[in-house]
Amino acid sequence: MNLKKELKYLITFLLLFTFFYVFPAPERILQGIKEGTLLLRLYIREHFLFCLVPAFFVAGAISTFLSKESIIRLLGPSSPKALAYLVASVSGTIIAVCSCTVLPLFAGLYLQGVGLGPAITFLYSGPAINILAMILTAKVLGLNIGLARTIGSITMSILLGILMHLFFKGSEPQRKIPSLETKGASEMSLGIKKSICLLLTLVGILIIGTSKFSFKEPLLFLFYALLLIELYIFLGLSVNKVFLALSIVTLSALLFPSIEIPFVFGVFMVSYYSNSSRGLLKEWFDQSYLLARQIFPWLFLGVFMAGFLLGGVEGEGYIPKRVIEELLGGNSFFTYLLASILTALMYFATLTEVPIIQGLLAQGIDAGLAITMLLAGPALSLPSLLVLKAIIGPKKTLVYASLVVFLSALYGFLYQIMVKI
């Protein structure tokens, strides 16, 4: 048996065994289970169908129709510094990964000769500017927090890269840089104009689906028809399939008063057609499905655990509200630093930070603390720090982690001051 590989499973089992053997405060455990179940039900009903499902199709389209290699090539030493940092800072919207999954991509860039600054910017932005997380944050926690998180993540990623470059400019080893001039399969195979059209249509479905428009249903049908037409023109979907999908969605809308039913039929038809096709159309579905399969179990578990531990639907969870108030109830900068350190050591699977922060907000923490945790948590974790140490060394890792913790705390602290003004 490989003890190092099995250690995390053994520790997890030991903790769960001890917890249920001791079974502390059984009435609070039952209360936590109730709150976790209610919060998961609320998430599924309000955020799953019209928010997450279209978002996964958008993320899959970005991965399929836009070239990652072309973007990564822009981070090379031969590209202008300003362009390299800018591209790296928004690359998280293209490559939606968590703090651990981004490490192989970062290592590939760094070891191939990309400068420490742009590489660190990419390392932070990958998990921090996940397009799904941005959408869910704005939808669940509010537009102000969602916008603050987006702006903070982009500016922090650039600042982190610049600071790391300045701190270690003299100690950066000279590395051989492979040629990045070769064109080939990395170029977009659909074309930039067609890709943008498809993405705009999918984003339109997402925006309309999550809106409160009184005429939401006809607008959704219009955009769905536009999507099918684009799939016919750009990706070769047959006219018969377009007509059949529109007919089924129209019939379901006439038979069922709820907008959810025709929406489900529409998603099913596009999914079935894409999966049974070849080329880019099938690749789009595969990318969307794999991303959903990877994230949904962790998201649902995160939502349940947030409700279990923190409550927020009908009352308290397992952890009493007074404990949260004692730890995070202050408004000093030290409180923000503590929150940043705690979340930096935790592991947040993609999107799970949102329900956890929602539970903490329900417990009464400030919006600024929520921003601090949203900036520090997804970008760092104890496992990712251990791997990062092996890539860039302990000194650079320690400085990077310290900068993330400090800047996250500072940004949240300043945000809270601005809110109170």
N, C-alpha and C positions, 0 to 999 in steps of 0.2 A: 504494500500500500504506500502510495506517495503521501506522506504526512502533510507536507506543505500544501498540496492540492486539496486534501480532504479537511484541512484545519478549519476552514470557514464553515463547512457543513457540521462539523463536530461541535464547534462553538455555538452555532445557531440551535442545534438540537439541545445542547446543554442548557442554554438560556430558556428555551421553550419548556423543557422538562422542569426546570427549577420554578419557572413562573406558574405553571399549572399545578405543580406539586404543592407549592406553598399556597397558591390561590389567594393572594392578598385582596382584601376588601371585595368579597364576591358580589355584593350588591352594586358596586361601582363597575365591575366587569360586565354584569348584565346591562347596566345603563350604557356602557360603552358599546356593547354589541348592538343595542337598539339604535344608538346614534349613528354608528357606522352603517347599518343597514338603511336607515332613513336618508343619510347623505348620499349613499350610492344610488338609491332609487331616484333622488332628486337630480343627480348628475345625469343619469341615463335619460330621464324624461326631458330635461331642459337643455342639455349640452351635447348629447351624443349624435342625434340624427342630423340636425341642421347645421351643427358647428363642426364636430369632429370628422364625420364622414366626408363632407366636401373638402375639409382641410387636408385629409389624407390623399384625396385625388389630386389636389393642388400640389402637395409635396411630391407625389409620384410623378406628376407632369414635369415639375422642375428637375427632378433627377433624370428623367428620360429625355426630355426635349432640349435641355440646356447642357452644355458640355462642361463637366467638372474640370477636365484636363485643361481646357482653354483658360478657365479662371485660375487654376493653380499655376499655369505658366506665367501669368501676370505677376506672381509673387517673386519671381526670380530676380537675381541681382542685376540683370540687364535691363529690367523695367525701371521707370522713374520711381523714386522713393515714395512720393505722394500717392501715386497710383497704386503701388504695392500695398501700402497701409490701408488705403481706402477699400481696395478689393478684399483684402484679408478681413477687414472689419465687418463686412456685410456677407462674408462667405457662409455664415451660419444659416442664412436663408436658402442656400443652395445645397449644403451638405448638412442635413439635420441629424445631429448625433448627440450623445450624452458625453459627460466628462471623461469616461473611460474609452468609449468608442473612438473619440477624436485622436487619441494618443498614437495609434499606428499611422494615421494620416500626417500628424505633426512630425513624427519621427522620420517618415519618408521625405517630407519637405526639408527638415533640418539637416538630415544626413546627405541629401542630394545637393546641398549648397545654398539653400535659401537662408537669408540673413536671420539672425536671432530675433530682431525686432519684428519684421513681418510674420515670422513663424509663431512668435508668442501672441501676436494679434490674432492670428488664425486659431491658435490653441484656445484662446478665451472665447472668441466669437462663435466657434463651432457649436458648442452646447448653449451658449448664452443667448444667441440670436436665432434660435430655432423658430422657423415660421409658425409651426403649430403652437409652440409655447406663447408666442406673441399674440396670436389670435385668441387662444384660450384665456390668457391673462386679461386681455381687454374685455372679453365676454363675461368672465366670471367675477373678476376683481374690480372691474370698472375701467372706463376709457382712460382716466387720468393715470392710474397705476400702470396700465398697459403701455401708455405713451411714455411715461417716465422710465419704465423698464427698457423700452426699445432705445430711447435716446441715451440712457445711462450705459447700456451694454455697448453701443457703438463707440461712444466717446471713451469709455473705459478701456475697450480693447485697443484703440489707437494709443492712448496714454500709456498703457502697460507695455506695449511694444516699444514705444519711444524710450521709456524709462529703462527697460531692460537693455536696450541697445546702448544707451549712454553709460549705464553702470558697468557693462561688460565689454565695452568697445575695444579696450586694449587686450583683453584676455581671450577674445574670440579666435579659435584656431583657424588657420588657412585650410580651406577644404577644396577639393577638386569639384568643379561644377560641370555636370554633363550638359551637352548641347540641348537647348530647348527650342531650337528653331525649326525642327522637323514638323511638317504638317502631316495629317493623316486621319486616322479614324477618330481622333479626338474632336474634330470639327462637328458642329451641329448638323445632323443628317436631315432634320426637318426644315431648317431654314429659320432665321430669326423672326421674320414677319409672321409666319404661320405659327411659330411657337408662342409669340406674344399674343396673337389672336386667341389661341386655345387657353392660355393662362388667364387672360382677361375675362373670358367667358366663365371659366371655373371659379375665379375670384368673385365674379358677379353673382353666381349661384350661391356662393358662401355668404356674401354680404346680404343678399335678399333673404336667404333662409334664416339668418339670425336677426333680421330687422323686425320692426313692429308695424310695418306697412299694412294698411287695411286691404290693399290690392296685392298682397304678397303672392297669392296663388297664381293669378294670370301672368305676373312677372316671372315667376319661377318656370312656368310652362314655356314662356317665350324664350328664356335663356336655355332651357333644356332642348327646345327645338333647334336653337342656334348651335348648341354643342353637337347635336346629331348631324346637322348639316356640315359643320366643320370636320367632323370625323369622316363624313362621306367625301368631301372635297380633298382634305389633306391626307387622310390615312386609308382611303379605299373602302370604307364601310358601304355595303350595298344599299340601293334605294329601297328594296323590299324590307330590309332590317330597320331602316329609318322609319318607314311607314308603319311597320308593326309596332315598334316601340312607342311612337306617338299615339297610335290607336289604343294600345293597352293603358297608357297613362291617362288618356282622355276618358276612356270607359271607367276606369277606377275612380276618377274624379267625379263622374256622374253618379256612380253607385254608392260612394262613401262620402259622407259630409266632412270627414277629417282630412286635413291637408297632408297628414303624415302618410296615409296609405298610398296615394299616387306618387309621393316622393320616394317611398320604398320601392315601388314598382319601377320607377325611373332609374334608381340606383342599380336595381337588380338587372334590368335590361342592358344598361351600359356595361356592367361588370361581366355579364354572360357573353355579350358580343366581343368584348375586349379579350377575355380569357380564351375564347374559342378562335381567335384570330392569330395572325402571325406578325412578326416584325415589331415596329414601334408601338402599335396598338396593344399587343399582348405585353410588351415590356412595360408599358405604362401601368397596366393593371397589376403586373407582378410587383413592380416597385411600390405601388400603393398598398397592395395586400401585405407584402413582407413588412413594410413599415408599420402597418396597423397590427399585424400579428405580434410584432416585437413589442409594441408599446401598450396595447390594450390590457394585457394581463397585469402589467406593472401599474398602469393608470388605475384600474379598478381596485387593485390591492391598496394603492396609495390613498384613494378616496375613502375606502372602508377604514383604513388605519387612521386617517385624519379624523374621521367621525368618531371612531372608537376612542382615540386618545384625547381629542379636543372638543368633541361635540359640535354644537353650532346649529342644529336643526330645531330641536325642542328644548335642549338644555345642555348641561355639562357632559363631557365624556368621562373617561376613566381618570384623567388628570384633573383635579379640582381647579377651578378658575383662580383661586387665591395663589396657587403655586405659579401659574403663568404670570400673574400680576407681580409677584415678588421677584421673579427672574427677569422679566422683560417689561415691567410696568414703569420703570423709570424713564426719564427723558434726558439723561446725561449722555455724553459721548461714550462713556465707559459701557453703558447698556448696549449701545449700537455695536461697539467692538465685540462684546460678549456674544451678541446675536450673530455677528458675522463669523466669529471663530467657530461657534457651535455648528452653524449650517455649512461651513467650509469643510468640516470633518465628516459630515453625513454624506451618504450617497443618495442622490436624487435621480431615479430613472426619468427619462424624458417625460415631461408634463406632470409628474407626480408632485412637483413643488407647488403647483397651483392650488390643489385642494388642501394641502397642508397649510399654506399661507392663509387660505380662506378660513380654515378652522381657527387659526391664531387671531385673525381679524375679528372673528366672532367672539373670541375670548377677550377682546378689548385692546390688543396691541395697536400702536400707532401705525399710520400708513407709511411713515418713514422707515420704521423697522421692517415692514413688509418689503419695501424696496431694497433695503440692505440685504435681506435674506434671499430675495429673488436674484440679486446680482452676485452674491457670494456662493450660494448653494449649488446651482446647476454647473458652474464652471470649475468647481473644485470638489474633491472628495478624498478621503484617506487612501483608498485604493489607487486613484489616479496620481496622487502625490508620490506614492511608492514607486510606481512605474516611471513617472517623470524624472525621478532621481537617477534612475539608471540611464536615461537618455541624455540629460544635460548636466547631471552632477548634482550633489547635495546643496552646494552653495547657491547656484542659480535657482534651484527648486525652492529653497527657503526664501530667497528674495522675492520670487514670483508669488508664492503663497502669501507672504507678508503684505505685498503690494495689493493683492486682490482683497485681502481682509480689510486693510486700512482704507482703501479707496471705496469699497462697498459701504463701509460704516460711515465714511465722510459724505458720500453721495446721499445716503438715506437720511443722515442727520441734517444736511442742508435742505433736503426736500421737505422735511418736517417743519423746519423753520420757515420756509417759504409758504407752506400751507397755512401756518398760523398767522402770517402777516395779513 
